[in-house]
Amino acid sequence: GVWIGPVIPRKLPAPPMTPWAQKFFDEAKPLSGPRALPIAKTNDPLVTCDPLGFPRASVFETRGFQIEHLPKRTLELYQYQRAWRDIWTDGRSLPTNVGAARGQATTDPRYYGYSVGAWADDYTFVVNTTGFHEAAWADELGHPRSQDAKVEERYRRIDHDNLEVTVTITDPKAYTAPYVVMKQVYTWEPKQDFEEQLCIPSEAVDYRETFREAGEDK
């Protein structure tokens, strides 16, 4: 069904970053958070409507999401940008050949990665994802996740109206310990309907240029 929550869920502190991750983070110029810059000065991919990617789509601009269970996969649909993810539940394993060298069997990195899911018990659905396009930020603050990061989501039904979602990144290339990004409770939406909330590139570019030309820090 459809679940709703905050636009910007509260984040937990990140563990110490590796030099690679620290460089990525330092070069990020976010639009949100303690390092926020005016829209004309940020390099946040959101400003030009680039894909949010995963896990950012699940920890920022969430607003609402919908879960639909099908016989061999589960679909997660996001209200913002009307994007979706395939979470395979047919017993397959996560790919191990993402971005392999030329001439080898390979699959391409993806903004939303490759996901498989399974039930841990009657009330907890666990999803694991890997194979990421490294251009996307892990969150709105500019934290990274590498191509081979493993992201675990745990969807735990507390009761009929409340769903606890925990997102954890395990990524030795980026962090010195697993990074529990978020633990957030979402609420059942009885209407089971989404608003249309789109980032339209032409409008986003015009909006950014308007502030740049005016020299206003907004």
RAUR-V108403 format. One record per residue. RES is the residue in one small letter. SS is DSSP state (h for helix, s for strand, l for the rest). Layout:
res={RES/RES}
ss={SS/SS}
This chain:
res={g/v/w/i/g/p/v/i/p/r/k/l/p/a/p/p/m/t/p/w/a/q/k/f/f/d/e/a/k/p/l/s/g/p/r/a/l/p/i/a/k/t/n/d/p/l/v/t/c/d/p/l/g/f/p/r/a/s/v/f/e/t/r/g/f/q/i/e/h/l/p/k/r/t/l/e/l/y/q/y/q/r/a/w/r/d/i/w/t/d/g/r/s/l/p/t/n/v/g/a/a/r/g/q/a/t/t/d/p/r/y/y/g/y/s/v/g/a/w/a/d/d/y/t/f/v/v/n/t/t/g/f/h/e/a/a/w/a/d/e/l/g/h/p/r/s/q/d/a/k/v/e/e/r/y/r/r/i/d/h/d/n/l/e/v/t/v/t/i/t/d/p/k/a/y/t/a/p/y/v/v/m/k/q/v/y/t/w/e/p/k/q/d/f/e/e/q/l/c/i/p/s/e/a/v/d/y/r/e/t/f/r/e/a/g/e/d/k}
ss={l/s/s/s/l/l/l/l/l/l/l/l/l/l/l/l/s/l/h/h/h/h/h/h/h/h/h/l/l/l/l/l/l/l/l/l/l/l/l/l/l/l/l/l/h/h/h/h/l/l/l/l/l/l/l/h/h/h/h/l/l/l/l/s/s/s/s/s/s/l/l/l/s/s/s/s/s/s/l/s/l/l/l/s/s/s/s/s/l/l/l/l/l/l/l/l/l/s/l/l/l/l/l/l/l/l/s/l/l/s/l/l/l/s/s/s/s/s/s/s/s/l/l/s/s/s/s/s/s/s/l/s/l/l/l/l/l/l/l/l/l/l/l/l/l/l/l/l/l/s/s/s/s/s/s/s/s/s/s/l/l/s/s/s/s/s/s/s/s/s/l/l/l/l/s/l/l/l/s/s/s/s/s/s/s/s/s/s/l/l/l/l/l/l/l/l/s/l/l/l/h/h/h/h/h/h/h/h/h/h/h/h/h/h/l/l/l/l}
